[in-house]
Amino acid sequence: MWEVVKSVLAAFFGVQKEQRRCEDFQHGRAAVFITVGLLMAMLLVVLVALVAVVAAR
């Protein structure tokens, strides 16, 4: 699972190597990558909202 998280983070930042991306598509299950990506996106939104609330005080 850690490999999926690292791969999704690399994709978020746009630094994933082409070889790694190809390996993900060949060996990984799409549902796992989609789920982890959605969870990370939600976490990002929550963190930004928390920072905004704290900054507004």
LUMLUMDREN-2810 file (N, C-alpha, C; in Angstrom, 1 decimal):
<atoms>
<atom><aa>M</aa><ch>A</ch><at>N</at><xx>0.8</xx><yy>-1.2</yy><zz>0.0</zz></atom>
<atom><aa>M</aa><ch>A</ch><at>CA</at><xx>0.0</xx><yy>0.0</yy><zz>0.0</zz></atom>
<atom><aa>M</aa><ch>A</ch><at>C</at><xx>0.9</xx><yy>1.3</yy><zz>0.0</zz></atom>
<atom><aa>W</aa><ch>A</ch><at>N</at><xx>2.0</xx><yy>1.2</yy><zz>0.7</zz></atom>
<atom><aa>W</aa><ch>A</ch><at>CA</at><xx>2.9</xx><yy>2.3</yy><zz>0.7</zz></atom>
<atom><aa>W</aa><ch>A</ch><at>C</at><xx>3.4</xx><yy>2.7</yy><zz>-0.7</zz></atom>
<atom><aa>E</aa><ch>A</ch><at>N</at><xx>3.6</xx><yy>1.7</yy><zz>-1.5</zz></atom>
<atom><aa>E</aa><ch>A</ch><at>CA</at><xx>4.0</xx><yy>2.0</yy><zz>-2.9</zz></atom>
<atom><aa>E</aa><ch>A</ch><at>C</at><xx>2.9</xx><yy>2.8</yy><zz>-3.7</zz></atom>
<atom><aa>V</aa><ch>A</ch><at>N</at><xx>1.7</xx><yy>2.5</yy><zz>-3.4</zz></atom>
<atom><aa>V</aa><ch>A</ch><at>CA</at><xx>0.6</xx><yy>3.2</yy><zz>-4.1</zz></atom>
<atom><aa>V</aa><ch>A</ch><at>C</at><xx>0.6</xx><yy>4.6</yy><zz>-3.6</zz></atom>
<atom><aa>V</aa><ch>A</ch><at>N</at><xx>0.7</xx><yy>4.8</yy><zz>-2.3</zz></atom>
<atom><aa>V</aa><ch>A</ch><at>CA</at><xx>0.7</xx><yy>6.2</yy><zz>-1.8</zz></atom>
<atom><aa>V</aa><ch>A</ch><at>C</at><xx>1.9</xx><yy>7.0</yy><zz>-2.3</zz></atom>
<atom><aa>K</aa><ch>A</ch><at>N</at><xx>3.1</xx><yy>6.4</yy><zz>-2.4</zz></atom>
<atom><aa>K</aa><ch>A</ch><at>CA</at><xx>4.2</xx><yy>7.1</yy><zz>-3.0</zz></atom>
<atom><aa>K</aa><ch>A</ch><at>C</at><xx>3.9</xx><yy>7.4</yy><zz>-4.4</zz></atom>
<atom><aa>S</aa><ch>A</ch><at>N</at><xx>3.4</xx><yy>6.5</yy><zz>-5.2</zz></atom>
<atom><aa>S</aa><ch>A</ch><at>CA</at><xx>3.1</xx><yy>6.7</yy><zz>-6.6</zz></atom>
<atom><aa>S</aa><ch>A</ch><at>C</at><xx>2.1</xx><yy>7.9</yy><zz>-6.8</zz></atom>
<atom><aa>V</aa><ch>A</ch><at>N</at><xx>1.0</xx><yy>7.8</yy><zz>-6.0</zz></atom>
<atom><aa>V</aa><ch>A</ch><at>CA</at><xx>0.0</xx><yy>8.9</yy><zz>-6.1</zz></atom>
<atom><aa>V</aa><ch>A</ch><at>C</at><xx>0.6</xx><yy>10.2</yy><zz>-5.7</zz></atom>
<atom><aa>L</aa><ch>A</ch><at>N</at><xx>1.4</xx><yy>10.3</yy><zz>-4.7</zz></atom>
<atom><aa>L</aa><ch>A</ch><at>CA</at><xx>2.0</xx><yy>11.6</yy><zz>-4.3</zz></atom>
<atom><aa>L</aa><ch>A</ch><at>C</at><xx>2.9</xx><yy>12.1</yy><zz>-5.4</zz></atom>
<atom><aa>A</aa><ch>A</ch><at>N</at><xx>3.7</xx><yy>11.2</yy><zz>-6.0</zz></atom>
<atom><aa>A</aa><ch>A</ch><at>CA</at><xx>4.5</xx><yy>11.6</yy><zz>-7.1</zz></atom>
<atom><aa>A</aa><ch>A</ch><at>C</at><xx>3.7</xx><yy>12.1</yy><zz>-8.3</zz></atom>
<atom><aa>A</aa><ch>A</ch><at>N</at><xx>2.6</xx><yy>11.5</yy><zz>-8.5</zz></atom>
<atom><aa>A</aa><ch>A</ch><at>CA</at><xx>1.7</xx><yy>12.0</yy><zz>-9.6</zz></atom>
<atom><aa>A</aa><ch>A</ch><at>C</at><xx>1.1</xx><yy>13.3</yy><zz>-9.3</zz></atom>
<atom><aa>F</aa><ch>A</ch><at>N</at><xx>0.7</xx><yy>13.5</yy><zz>-8.0</zz></atom>
<atom><aa>F</aa><ch>A</ch><at>CA</at><xx>0.2</xx><yy>14.8</yy><zz>-7.6</zz></atom>
<atom><aa>F</aa><ch>A</ch><at>C</at><xx>1.2</xx><yy>15.9</yy><zz>-7.9</zz></atom>
<atom><aa>F</aa><ch>A</ch><at>N</at><xx>2.4</xx><yy>15.7</yy><zz>-7.6</zz></atom>
<atom><aa>F</aa><ch>A</ch><at>CA</at><xx>3.4</xx><yy>16.7</yy><zz>-7.7</zz></atom>
<atom><aa>F</aa><ch>A</ch><at>C</at><xx>4.0</xx><yy>16.7</yy><zz>-9.1</zz></atom>
<atom><aa>G</aa><ch>A</ch><at>N</at><xx>3.7</xx><yy>15.8</yy><zz>-10.0</zz></atom>
<atom><aa>G</aa><ch>A</ch><at>CA</at><xx>4.1</xx><yy>15.8</yy><zz>-11.3</zz></atom>
<atom><aa>G</aa><ch>A</ch><at>C</at><xx>5.6</xx><yy>15.3</yy><zz>-11.5</zz></atom>
<atom><aa>V</aa><ch>A</ch><at>N</at><xx>6.1</xx><yy>14.5</yy><zz>-10.6</zz></atom>
<atom><aa>V</aa><ch>A</ch><at>CA</at><xx>7.5</xx><yy>14.1</yy><zz>-10.7</zz></atom>
<atom><aa>V</aa><ch>A</ch><at>C</at><xx>7.6</xx><yy>12.6</yy><zz>-10.9</zz></atom>
<atom><aa>Q</aa><ch>A</ch><at>N</at><xx>6.6</xx><yy>12.0</yy><zz>-11.2</zz></atom>
<atom><aa>Q</aa><ch>A</ch><at>CA</at><xx>6.7</xx><yy>10.5</yy><zz>-11.4</zz></atom>
<atom><aa>Q</aa><ch>A</ch><at>C</at><xx>7.4</xx><yy>10.2</yy><zz>-12.7</zz></atom>
<atom><aa>K</aa><ch>A</ch><at>N</at><xx>8.3</xx><yy>9.2</yy><zz>-12.6</zz></atom>
<atom><aa>K</aa><ch>A</ch><at>CA</at><xx>9.0</xx><yy>8.8</yy><zz>-13.8</zz></atom>
<atom><aa>K</aa><ch>A</ch><at>C</at><xx>8.1</xx><yy>8.0</yy><zz>-14.7</zz></atom>
<atom><aa>E</aa><ch>A</ch><at>N</at><xx>8.4</xx><yy>8.0</yy><zz>-16.0</zz></atom>
<atom><aa>E</aa><ch>A</ch><at>CA</at><xx>7.6</xx><yy>7.3</yy><zz>-17.0</zz></atom>
<atom><aa>E</aa><ch>A</ch><at>C</at><xx>7.6</xx><yy>5.8</yy><zz>-16.8</zz></atom>
<atom><aa>Q</aa><ch>A</ch><at>N</at><xx>8.8</xx><yy>5.3</yy><zz>-16.4</zz></atom>
<atom><aa>Q</aa><ch>A</ch><at>CA</at><xx>8.9</xx><yy>3.9</yy><zz>-16.1</zz></atom>
<atom><aa>Q</aa><ch>A</ch><at>C</at><xx>8.0</xx><yy>3.4</yy><zz>-15.0</zz></atom>
<atom><aa>R</aa><ch>A</ch><at>N</at><xx>8.0</xx><yy>4.2</yy><zz>-13.9</zz></atom>
<atom><aa>R</aa><ch>A</ch><at>CA</at><xx>7.2</xx><yy>3.9</yy><zz>-12.7</zz></atom>
<atom><aa>R</aa><ch>A</ch><at>C</at><xx>5.7</xx><yy>4.0</yy><zz>-13.1</zz></atom>
<atom><aa>R</aa><ch>A</ch><at>N</at><xx>5.3</xx><yy>5.0</yy><zz>-13.9</zz></atom>
<atom><aa>R</aa><ch>A</ch><at>CA</at><xx>3.9</xx><yy>5.1</yy><zz>-14.3</zz></atom>
<atom><aa>R</aa><ch>A</ch><at>C</at><xx>3.5</xx><yy>3.9</yy><zz>-15.1</zz></atom>
<atom><aa>C</aa><ch>A</ch><at>N</at><xx>4.3</xx><yy>3.4</yy><zz>-16.0</zz></atom>
<atom><aa>C</aa><ch>A</ch><at>CA</at><xx>4.0</xx><yy>2.3</yy><zz>-16.8</zz></atom>
<atom><aa>C</aa><ch>A</ch><at>C</at><xx>3.9</xx><yy>1.0</yy><zz>-15.9</zz></atom>
<atom><aa>E</aa><ch>A</ch><at>N</at><xx>4.8</xx><yy>0.9</yy><zz>-14.9</zz></atom>
<atom><aa>E</aa><ch>A</ch><at>CA</at><xx>4.7</xx><yy>-0.2</yy><zz>-14.0</zz></atom>
<atom><aa>E</aa><ch>A</ch><at>C</at><xx>3.3</xx><yy>-0.2</yy><zz>-13.2</zz></atom>
<atom><aa>D</aa><ch>A</ch><at>N</at><xx>2.9</xx><yy>1.0</yy><zz>-12.8</zz></atom>
<atom><aa>D</aa><ch>A</ch><at>CA</at><xx>1.7</xx><yy>1.2</yy><zz>-12.1</zz></atom>
<atom><aa>D</aa><ch>A</ch><at>C</at><xx>0.5</xx><yy>0.7</yy><zz>-12.9</zz></atom>
<atom><aa>F</aa><ch>A</ch><at>N</at><xx>0.5</xx><yy>1.1</yy><zz>-14.2</zz></atom>
<atom><aa>F</aa><ch>A</ch><at>CA</at><xx>-0.6</xx><yy>0.7</yy><zz>-15.0</zz></atom>
<atom><aa>F</aa><ch>A</ch><at>C</at><xx>-0.6</xx><yy>-0.8</yy><zz>-15.4</zz></atom>
<atom><aa>Q</aa><ch>A</ch><at>N</at><xx>0.6</xx><yy>-1.4</yy><zz>-15.4</zz></atom>
<atom><aa>Q</aa><ch>A</ch><at>CA</at><xx>0.6</xx><yy>-2.8</yy><zz>-15.8</zz></atom>
<atom><aa>Q</aa><ch>A</ch><at>C</at><xx>0.3</xx><yy>-3.7</yy><zz>-14.6</zz></atom>
<atom><aa>H</aa><ch>A</ch><at>N</at><xx>0.8</xx><yy>-3.3</yy><zz>-13.4</zz></atom>
<atom><aa>H</aa><ch>A</ch><at>CA</at><xx>0.7</xx><yy>-4.2</yy><zz>-12.3</zz></atom>
<atom><aa>H</aa><ch>A</ch><at>C</at><xx>-0.3</xx><yy>-3.8</yy><zz>-11.2</zz></atom>
<atom><aa>G</aa><ch>A</ch><at>N</at><xx>-0.6</xx><yy>-2.5</yy><zz>-11.2</zz></atom>
<atom><aa>G</aa><ch>A</ch><at>CA</at><xx>-1.5</xx><yy>-2.0</yy><zz>-10.2</zz></atom>
<atom><aa>G</aa><ch>A</ch><at>C</at><xx>-3.0</xx><yy>-2.1</yy><zz>-10.6</zz></atom>
<atom><aa>R</aa><ch>A</ch><at>N</at><xx>-3.9</xx><yy>-2.1</yy><zz>-9.6</zz></atom>
<atom><aa>R</aa><ch>A</ch><at>CA</at><xx>-5.3</xx><yy>-2.1</yy><zz>-9.9</zz></atom>
<atom><aa>R</aa><ch>A</ch><at>C</at><xx>-5.8</xx><yy>-0.6</yy><zz>-9.8</zz></atom>
<atom><aa>A</aa><ch>A</ch><at>N</at><xx>-6.5</xx><yy>-0.3</yy><zz>-10.8</zz></atom>
<atom><aa>A</aa><ch>A</ch><at>CA</at><xx>-7.0</xx><yy>1.1</yy><zz>-11.0</zz></atom>
<atom><aa>A</aa><ch>A</ch><at>C</at><xx>-7.8</xx><yy>1.6</yy><zz>-9.8</zz></atom>
<atom><aa>A</aa><ch>A</ch><at>N</at><xx>-8.6</xx><yy>0.7</yy><zz>-9.2</zz></atom>
<atom><aa>A</aa><ch>A</ch><at>CA</at><xx>-9.5</xx><yy>1.1</yy><zz>-8.1</zz></atom>
<atom><aa>A</aa><ch>A</ch><at>C</at><xx>-8.7</xx><yy>1.5</yy><zz>-6.9</zz></atom>
<atom><aa>V</aa><ch>A</ch><at>N</at><xx>-7.6</xx><yy>0.9</yy><zz>-6.7</zz></atom>
<atom><aa>V</aa><ch>A</ch><at>CA</at><xx>-6.7</xx><yy>1.2</yy><zz>-5.5</zz></atom>
<atom><aa>V</aa><ch>A</ch><at>C</at><xx>-6.1</xx><yy>2.6</yy><zz>-5.7</zz></atom>
<atom><aa>F</aa><ch>A</ch><at>N</at><xx>-5.6</xx><yy>2.9</yy><zz>-6.9</zz></atom>
<atom><aa>F</aa><ch>A</ch><at>CA</at><xx>-5.0</xx><yy>4.2</yy><zz>-7.2</zz></atom>
<atom><aa>F</aa><ch>A</ch><at>C</at><xx>-6.1</xx><yy>5.3</yy><zz>-7.1</zz></atom>
<atom><aa>I</aa><ch>A</ch><at>N</at><xx>-7.3</xx><yy>5.0</yy><zz>-7.7</zz></atom>
<atom><aa>I</aa><ch>A</ch><at>CA</at><xx>-8.3</xx><yy>6.0</yy><zz>-7.6</zz></atom>
<atom><aa>I</aa><ch>A</ch><at>C</at><xx>-8.8</xx><yy>6.3</yy><zz>-6.2</zz></atom>
<atom><aa>T</aa><ch>A</ch><at>N</at><xx>-8.9</xx><yy>5.2</yy><zz>-5.4</zz></atom>
<atom><aa>T</aa><ch>A</ch><at>CA</at><xx>-9.3</xx><yy>5.4</yy><zz>-4.0</zz></atom>
<atom><aa>T</aa><ch>A</ch><at>C</at><xx>-8.3</xx><yy>6.2</yy><zz>-3.2</zz></atom>
<atom><aa>V</aa><ch>A</ch><at>N</at><xx>-7.0</xx><yy>5.9</yy><zz>-3.4</zz></atom>
<atom><aa>V</aa><ch>A</ch><at>CA</at><xx>-6.0</xx><yy>6.6</yy><zz>-2.6</zz></atom>
<atom><aa>V</aa><ch>A</ch><at>C</at><xx>-5.9</xx><yy>8.0</yy><zz>-3.1</zz></atom>
<atom><aa>G</aa><ch>A</ch><at>N</at><xx>-6.0</xx><yy>8.3</yy><zz>-4.4</zz></atom>
<atom><aa>G</aa><ch>A</ch><at>CA</at><xx>-6.0</xx><yy>9.6</yy><zz>-4.9</zz></atom>
<atom><aa>G</aa><ch>A</ch><at>C</at><xx>-7.2</xx><yy>10.5</yy><zz>-4.4</zz></atom>
<atom><aa>L</aa><ch>A</ch><at>N</at><xx>-8.3</xx><yy>9.9</yy><zz>-4.4</zz></atom>
<atom><aa>L</aa><ch>A</ch><at>CA</at><xx>-9.5</xx><yy>10.6</yy><zz>-3.8</zz></atom>
<atom><aa>L</aa><ch>A</ch><at>C</at><xx>-9.3</xx><yy>10.9</yy><zz>-2.3</zz></atom>
<atom><aa>L</aa><ch>A</ch><at>N</at><xx>-8.8</xx><yy>10.0</yy><zz>-1.6</zz></atom>
<atom><aa>L</aa><ch>A</ch><at>CA</at><xx>-8.6</xx><yy>10.2</yy><zz>-0.2</zz></atom>
<atom><aa>L</aa><ch>A</ch><at>C</at><xx>-7.6</xx><yy>11.3</yy><zz>0.1</zz></atom>
<atom><aa>M</aa><ch>A</ch><at>N</at><xx>-6.5</xx><yy>11.3</yy><zz>-0.7</zz></atom>
<atom><aa>M</aa><ch>A</ch><at>CA</at><xx>-5.5</xx><yy>12.3</yy><zz>-0.6</zz></atom>
<atom><aa>M</aa><ch>A</ch><at>C</at><xx>-6.0</xx><yy>13.7</yy><zz>-1.0</zz></atom>
<atom><aa>A</aa><ch>A</ch><at>N</at><xx>-6.8</xx><yy>13.7</yy><zz>-2.0</zz></atom>
<atom><aa>A</aa><ch>A</ch><at>CA</at><xx>-7.4</xx><yy>15.0</yy><zz>-2.5</zz></atom>
<atom><aa>A</aa><ch>A</ch><at>C</at><xx>-8.3</xx><yy>15.6</yy><zz>-1.4</zz></atom>
<atom><aa>M</aa><ch>A</ch><at>N</at><xx>-9.1</xx><yy>14.7</yy><zz>-0.7</zz></atom>
<atom><aa>M</aa><ch>A</ch><at>CA</at><xx>-10.0</xx><yy>15.1</yy><zz>0.4</zz></atom>
<atom><aa>M</aa><ch>A</ch><at>C</at><xx>-9.2</xx><yy>15.6</yy><zz>1.5</zz></atom>
<atom><aa>L</aa><ch>A</ch><at>N</at><xx>-8.1</xx><yy>14.9</yy><zz>1.8</zz></atom>
<atom><aa>L</aa><ch>A</ch><at>CA</at><xx>-7.2</xx><yy>15.4</yy><zz>2.9</zz></atom>
<atom><aa>L</aa><ch>A</ch><at>C</at><xx>-6.6</xx><yy>16.7</yy><zz>2.6</zz></atom>
<atom><aa>L</aa><ch>A</ch><at>N</at><xx>-6.2</xx><yy>17.0</yy><zz>1.4</zz></atom>
<atom><aa>L</aa><ch>A</ch><at>CA</at><xx>-5.7</xx><yy>18.3</yy><zz>1.0</zz></atom>
<atom><aa>L</aa><ch>A</ch><at>C</at><xx>-6.8</xx><yy>19.4</yy><zz>1.2</zz></atom>
<atom><aa>V</aa><ch>A</ch><at>N</at><xx>-8.0</xx><yy>19.1</yy><zz>0.8</zz></atom>
<atom><aa>V</aa><ch>A</ch><at>CA</at><xx>-9.1</xx><yy>20.1</yy><zz>1.0</zz></atom>
<atom><aa>V</aa><ch>A</ch><at>C</at><xx>-9.3</xx><yy>20.4</yy><zz>2.4</zz></atom>
<atom><aa>V</aa><ch>A</ch><at>N</at><xx>-9.3</xx><yy>19.4</yy><zz>3.3</zz></atom>
<atom><aa>V</aa><ch>A</ch><at>CA</at><xx>-9.5</xx><yy>19.6</yy><zz>4.7</zz></atom>
<atom><aa>V</aa><ch>A</ch><at>C</at><xx>-8.4</xx><yy>20.4</yy><zz>5.3</zz></atom>
<atom><aa>L</aa><ch>A</ch><at>N</at><xx>-7.1</xx><yy>20.1</yy><zz>4.9</zz></atom>
<atom><aa>L</aa><ch>A</ch><at>CA</at><xx>-6.0</xx><yy>20.8</yy><zz>5.4</zz></atom>
<atom><aa>L</aa><ch>A</ch><at>C</at><xx>-6.0</xx><yy>22.3</yy><zz>5.0</zz></atom>
<atom><aa>V</aa><ch>A</ch><at>N</at><xx>-6.4</xx><yy>22.5</yy><zz>3.8</zz></atom>
<atom><aa>V</aa><ch>A</ch><at>CA</at><xx>-6.5</xx><yy>23.9</yy><zz>3.3</zz></atom>
<atom><aa>V</aa><ch>A</ch><at>C</at><xx>-7.6</xx><yy>24.7</yy><zz>4.1</zz></atom>
<atom><aa>A</aa><ch>A</ch><at>N</at><xx>-8.7</xx><yy>24.0</yy><zz>4.3</zz></atom>
<atom><aa>A</aa><ch>A</ch><at>CA</at><xx>-9.8</xx><yy>24.6</yy><zz>5.0</zz></atom>
<atom><aa>A</aa><ch>A</ch><at>C</at><xx>-9.4</xx><yy>24.9</yy><zz>6.5</zz></atom>
<atom><aa>L</aa><ch>A</ch><at>N</at><xx>-8.7</xx><yy>24.0</yy><zz>7.1</zz></atom>
<atom><aa>L</aa><ch>A</ch><at>CA</at><xx>-8.2</xx><yy>24.2</yy><zz>8.5</zz></atom>
<atom><aa>L</aa><ch>A</ch><at>C</at><xx>-7.2</xx><yy>25.4</yy><zz>8.5</zz></atom>
<atom><aa>V</aa><ch>A</ch><at>N</at><xx>-6.3</xx><yy>25.5</yy><zz>7.6</zz></atom>
<atom><aa>V</aa><ch>A</ch><at>CA</at><xx>-5.4</xx><yy>26.6</yy><zz>7.6</zz></atom>
<atom><aa>V</aa><ch>A</ch><at>C</at><xx>-6.2</xx><yy>27.9</yy><zz>7.4</zz></atom>
<atom><aa>A</aa><ch>A</ch><at>N</at><xx>-7.2</xx><yy>27.9</yy><zz>6.5</zz></atom>
<atom><aa>A</aa><ch>A</ch><at>CA</at><xx>-8.0</xx><yy>29.1</yy><zz>6.3</zz></atom>
<atom><aa>A</aa><ch>A</ch><at>C</at><xx>-8.7</xx><yy>29.5</yy><zz>7.6</zz></atom>
<atom><aa>V</aa><ch>A</ch><at>N</at><xx>-9.3</xx><yy>28.6</yy><zz>8.3</zz></atom>
<atom><aa>V</aa><ch>A</ch><at>CA</at><xx>-10.0</xx><yy>28.9</yy><zz>9.5</zz></atom>
<atom><aa>V</aa><ch>A</ch><at>C</at><xx>-9.0</xx><yy>29.4</yy><zz>10.6</zz></atom>
<atom><aa>V</aa><ch>A</ch><at>N</at><xx>-7.9</xx><yy>28.8</yy><zz>10.7</zz></atom>
<atom><aa>V</aa><ch>A</ch><at>CA</at><xx>-6.9</xx><yy>29.3</yy><zz>11.7</zz></atom>
<atom><aa>V</aa><ch>A</ch><at>C</at><xx>-6.4</xx><yy>30.7</yy><zz>11.3</zz></atom>
<atom><aa>A</aa><ch>A</ch><at>N</at><xx>-6.1</xx><yy>30.9</yy><zz>10.0</zz></atom>
<atom><aa>A</aa><ch>A</ch><at>CA</at><xx>-5.6</xx><yy>32.2</yy><zz>9.6</zz></atom>
<atom><aa>A</aa><ch>A</ch><at>C</at><xx>-6.7</xx><yy>33.3</yy><zz>9.7</zz></atom>
<atom><aa>A</aa><ch>A</ch><at>N</at><xx>-8.0</xx><yy>33.0</yy><zz>9.7</zz></atom>
<atom><aa>A</aa><ch>A</ch><at>CA</at><xx>-9.0</xx><yy>33.9</yy><zz>9.8</zz></atom>
<atom><aa>A</aa><ch>A</ch><at>C</at><xx>-9.3</xx><yy>34.4</yy><zz>11.2</zz></atom>
<atom><aa>R</aa><ch>A</ch><at>N</at><xx>-8.7</xx><yy>33.7</yy><zz>12.2</zz></atom>
<atom><aa>R</aa><ch>A</ch><at>CA</at><xx>-8.9</xx><yy>34.1</yy><zz>13.6</zz></atom>
<atom><aa>R</aa><ch>A</ch><at>C</at><xx>-8.2</xx><yy>35.3</yy><zz>14.0</zz></atom>
</atoms>
